[in-house]
Amino acid sequence: MAKRDKSGMQHQIDENLKRVYEEALVQELPDRFTQLLEQLRQKEEKK
């Protein structure tokens, strides 16, 4: 594979990873996770 092809492929991989990461950042936390975090906080407060 030519160096230019590898560079283009690496750039495409980088862009795809950035897009997936950015999409994950804007997703809302599921209710179940929120509930579990609240339960953990309550347990910590009781200690």
Sine and cosine of phi, psi and omega as CSV:
sin_phi,cos_phi,sin_psi,cos_psi,sin_omega,cos_omega
0.00,0.00,0.71,-0.70,-0.02,-1.00
-0.93,0.36,0.45,-0.89,-0.02,-1.00
-0.86,0.50,-0.62,0.78,-0.02,-1.00
-0.90,0.43,-0.64,0.77,0.02,-1.00
-0.90,0.44,-0.68,0.74,0.03,-1.00
-0.89,0.46,-0.67,0.75,-0.01,-1.00
-0.89,0.45,-0.69,0.72,0.03,-1.00
-0.91,0.42,-0.63,0.77,0.02,-1.00
-0.92,0.40,-0.67,0.74,0.02,-1.00
-0.88,0.47,-0.66,0.75,0.03,-1.00
-0.89,0.46,-0.68,0.74,0.01,-1.00
-0.90,0.43,-0.66,0.75,0.05,-1.00
-0.88,0.47,-0.72,0.70,0.02,-1.00
-0.85,0.53,-0.71,0.70,-0.01,-1.00
-0.90,0.43,-0.66,0.75,0.02,-1.00
-0.91,0.42,-0.67,0.74,0.03,-1.00
-0.90,0.43,-0.66,0.75,0.04,-1.00
-0.87,0.48,-0.68,0.73,-0.03,-1.00
-0.90,0.44,-0.70,0.71,0.00,-1.00
-0.89,0.45,-0.68,0.73,0.00,-1.00
-0.89,0.46,-0.71,0.71,0.00,-1.00
-0.90,0.44,-0.63,0.78,0.03,-1.00
-0.90,0.43,-0.62,0.78,0.01,-1.00
-0.92,0.40,-0.56,0.83,-0.02,-1.00
-0.92,0.40,-0.53,0.85,-0.07,-1.00
-1.00,-0.01,-0.08,1.00,0.03,-1.00
-0.96,0.28,0.61,-0.79,0.02,-1.00
-0.97,0.24,0.55,-0.83,0.02,-1.00
-0.93,0.36,0.78,-0.63,0.00,-1.00
-0.86,0.50,0.52,-0.85,-0.02,-1.00
-0.82,0.57,-0.62,0.78,-0.02,-1.00
-0.89,0.47,-0.65,0.76,0.03,-1.00
-0.92,0.40,-0.64,0.77,0.03,-1.00
-0.88,0.48,-0.68,0.73,0.02,-1.00
-0.90,0.44,-0.68,0.73,0.01,-1.00
-0.90,0.43,-0.65,0.76,0.04,-1.00
-0.89,0.45,-0.65,0.76,0.03,-1.00
-0.90,0.44,-0.66,0.75,0.05,-1.00
-0.88,0.47,-0.66,0.76,0.04,-1.00
-0.90,0.43,-0.66,0.75,0.03,-1.00
-0.88,0.47,-0.68,0.74,0.00,-1.00
-0.90,0.44,-0.64,0.77,0.04,-1.00
-0.90,0.43,-0.64,0.77,0.00,-1.00
-0.91,0.42,-0.60,0.80,-0.02,-1.00
-0.93,0.37,-0.49,0.87,-0.02,-1.00
-0.97,0.24,-0.32,0.95,-0.01,-1.00
-0.94,0.34,0.00,0.00,0.00,0.00
